Amino acid sequence: YANLIRHQLRKIPQVQLSEPHKNTANHVSFTIEGIDTEELYRSLIQNSDKPPIYLELYTAEKKAESCLIAAPNYFVTEQEIDVFYQQIKSFCFRLKEK
């Protein structure tokens, strides 16, 4: 399912996929151009009570190298991945309107 998440996120121009910080193919590391990674993380966590896609905030010494790591759980569905994609897309759209 990580490949499906990568495929969906590549559709959003502001999303930049990063090199994985974990040693597994099941993690997707990404940032969004012009958005503070910590702010995005807090927003996504607040808007989902029990996310099927585990999110981790990777904080680097240099803030510019921080990213989000998305890791779908074993039982995630394609519909849940689509909801995650729509959340990210909506976040980017709201940013453009500011």
C-alpha positions in Angstrom: 0.0 0.0 0.0 3.0 2.4 0.4 3.3 2.4 -3.4 -0.3 3.4 -3.7 0.3 6.3 -1.2 3.4 7.4 -3.2 1.4 7.3 -6.5 -1.4 9.4 -5.0 0.9 11.9 -3.4 2.8 12.4 -6.7 -0.4 13.8 -8.1 -0.2 16.8 -5.8 2.4 19.3 -7.2 3.4 20.7 -3.8 4.2 17.3 -2.3 7.9 16.3 -2.4 8.6 12.7 -1.7 11.8 12.3 0.4 14.3 9.5 0.7 13.0 7.1 3.3 14.4 7.6 6.8 13.3 4.1 7.7 14.8 0.9 6.3 11.5 -0.4 4.8 9.6 -0.1 1.6 6.4 0.3 3.7 7.1 3.9 4.7 6.5 7.0 2.6 8.5 10.1 3.6 7.3 13.4 2.3 7.1 17.2 2.8 4.9 19.8 1.3 6.4 22.9 -0.3 5.7 26.0 1.8 4.2 24.2 4.7 5.8 23.7 8.1 6.1 20.0 8.6 5.2 20.1 12.3 2.1 22.2 11.5 1.0 19.7 8.9 1.6 16.8 11.3 -0.5 18.4 14.1 -3.3 19.2 11.6 -3.5 15.7 10.3 -3.4 14.1 13.7 -6.1 16.4 15.1 -8.4 15.6 12.2 -8.3 11.8 12.6 -9.2 9.9 15.8 -7.7 6.5 14.8 -5.8 6.8 11.5 -5.2 3.7 9.4 -2.1 5.3 8.2 0.4 5.9 11.0 2.1 9.2 10.8 5.4 10.0 12.4 7.1 13.4 12.4 10.8 13.0 11.6 12.7 16.0 13.0 16.1 16.6 11.7 18.7 19.0 13.2 18.1 21.2 10.2 14.4 22.1 10.2 14.4 22.0 6.3 15.3 18.3 6.4 12.3 17.4 8.6 9.5 15.3 7.0 6.5 13.3 7.6 6.6 9.5 7.4 3.4 7.7 6.5 3.2 4.0 7.2 0.0 2.2 6.3 -1.1 -0.5 8.7 -1.6 -4.0 7.5 -5.4 -3.7 7.3 -5.6 -0.3 5.5 -8.0 -0.1 2.6 -7.7 1.7 -0.7 -10.6 3.9 0.4 -8.7 4.9 3.5 -5.6 5.8 1.4 -7.9 7.9 -0.8 -9.1 9.7 2.4 -5.5 10.4 3.4 -4.8 11.7 -0.1 -7.8 13.9 0.0 -6.7 15.3 3.4 -3.3 16.2 2.0 -4.8 17.6 -1.2 -7.2 19.7 0.8 -4.4 21.0 3.0 -2.5 22.1 0.0 -5.6 23.8 -1.5 -6.2 25.8 1.6 -2.6 26.9 1.6 -3.0 28.2 -2.0 -6.0 30.2 -1.0 -4.1 32.2 1.8 
